[in-house]
């Protein structure tokens, strides 16, 4: 049985003050999300410059990316549940503060160790603020307006992905090799300060809705044992893939993660039987729209995240383009993603999972066209810049899948678990992205060892195509499951 809605009066019936401020609240959430997303693309562009300036090793550079991904993924669900219990607005501002201060620390880093420590903290801050953002959209928006809100969210995702690499290239050009990469971290500071100040002014009060009292009672409510078990399970899954160095480590840690996940499930059931509020009410997985939507999102990120890695490898290593030129290949796609997210957000309440199905069909077309462009480039001299056109289908798909799927996945989730449930979905995204990049790029490089870049990248795109086909199958199944409910 799906869990019944457990909304409080303040969540179910927003006050007049909340009605007036909710679009302002969304603007603050989007500013912070934009900050965290732009920083991802910028860091990728800045890696060569910071490696030269700091004398960083390949391992150091790997951890600039991996440290952020690990702490972000590990704290998501625990921080989402803490926001559900203690107040999402207050924890959101704590996350913004941590992210902003760690961005300053990264921008002023004297060496690689300092930089990597700052990136770990930055990932922690992002893991704090992101679940609160999803939970607050759930809390303050209903029905078609929730779809619109998630549509704006998806629009900012697209704009951020387009702006990040280009902005990074410009900052590096303006600042030079020694200062430019530092500006790519420090650019987060005005976003962070603006989001913090406006949050203090516009978020409904009190920011912290539950003041800790009896220590034992509060610890039981926050479920620290469950948080630790799930955090360790996610860490055991993510670590071998983001580190991507040892096959033996992967085979060792994956069974460990399974055991930890089993222990977490047993603990959550025990914790609930004792009359305590679990970190995640496992009955939420009986809600088919939530379970199917989470699977779709995990599969989607498993495949889609690798597309841009393959494009960057092919146009730079296979065709001699610069990093800046490589970033330009994704600009039309990202802008179309922003438009599609806005379009889909206004229609998801009417068409439901059909919007997601349409997006997945578009990505299948785009991937097939990518392969065609690559082979026509190699055999018939077609300009490689035609990839910009085929990638536009990928951009339209991204806007049609991510935000609508978020809306549909969370629509039947009780608001008492909005933050932790949204964090589960985001954890699936992070695991899917880490596994996909590791496996698909590994398959690409194995193929490259026996053939050329065209075949190697096409094999990678082919694997992504199969993953997207599987996601499409889940989406079609979910749509069929929902039809009897709609007829009733």
C-alpha positions, 0 to 999 in steps of 0.5 A: 500500500502506498503511504497516505499523505501526511501533510501538515496544515502549513504545507497543505494550505499555504498562507497568504504570505506564502502565496505571494512569495512562492514565485520569489522563493522559486527565483531564490532556489533557481539562483542557487541551483544555477550557481551549483550547475554552472560550477560543474561545466566551468570546472571541466574547462578549468582543469588544464589551467589549474593543473599547470598552475598548481603543479597538480598530479593526475590523481589530484585532478581526478579528485577535483571532480570525484571529491565533489561527486562523492560528498554530494551523493552521500549526504543527499538523502540524509539532508533531505530528511533533515529538511523535512523535519527541521525546516527546508528554508533554513537548511537551504540557506546553510547549504548555500553558505557552505557552498559559497564559502567553499567556493572562496576557499577553492578560488584562493587555494594555494595547492592541490590538497587545499583545492580538493579539501574545498571541493569536498566541502563544496559537494557537501554544501550542494548536497544540503541545498539541492534536496531542499530546493526540490522539497520546497517546490513540492511544498509551495506549488500544486497541480499544473503550477508545480509542472510550471515550476519544475519547467522553470527549474529545467530551463535553468538547467539548460541555460546553466549547461550552455553558459558554464563551459563558455563562461569558463573559457572567457574567464580563463581568457580574461584572467590568464593561466594563473588567475582565470581558473580561480575566477571559475570558482569565485564566480559562484560568490555573487550568486551565493550572497544574493541567494542568501540575502534574498532567502533571509528576506523572502523565505517564510518564517521561521526558517527552522520549524523544529527546534531541537529539544530532548536530544534522544528524541531528536536523534531518533527523529533524524535517524542517524543509524539509517543515515550512516548506513545509507551514506556508506552504501552510496559511498561504496557504490560511487567510490570505485566508479568516480575513482575509476582505477581498480577493477578489483576495488569495484568488485570488492565494494559493490557486494559491500554496498549491497550488504549495507543497503540490505542492512539499511532496509532492515534498520528502517523497518525496525526503526518504524516498528519502534514507533519512530519516523524513519529517514525514508518510509519504504512504503513510498516505493509501493507508489508506482509513479515514484518507483518507475520515475526514479528508475527512468531518471537513473537510467537516463543519467546513466546514459545521457551524462556520457554523451557530452564526455564522448562529444568532447573527446571526439571533437578535441582528441579526434578532430583537434578542436580546442576546449572552447570550440568543444564547449560551443558544440553544446550551446544550441542543444542546451538552449533548446533544452531550456526551451523544451523544459519550459514547454513541457512544464506547462503541459505535463499536467495534461499529457503526463508521462507521454511527454517523457516518452516523447523526449526519450524517442527524441534522444534515440533519434539524436543518438542515431544521427550523431553516429551518422554524422560521425561516419559521414564526416569520416567517409564523405567529408561532412563538416564535424560542426553538423554534430551541433544539429544532431545534438539539438535533438538531445537537447530537446529530449533533455528538456522533455525528460528531466523536469516532467519526470521529476514532476510526475515522480513526486506528484503522489509523494506525501509532503512530509517526505518531499525532501528525502524522496526527491533526494532518493531520485537525485541519488539515483541520478548521481549513481547513474552518472558515475556508473555510466561515465565509468562504463561507457568511457571504458568501453570507448577506450577499449574500442579505441585500442583496436580501431579509430575514434569514429568507431570508438565513439560510435560504440559509446553512443550505441551503448547509450542508445540501448540504455535509453531504449530501456528507459523508454520501456519503463516509461511506456510501462508506467504510462500503461499502469496509470491508464486504469487509474485515470479511467477510474 
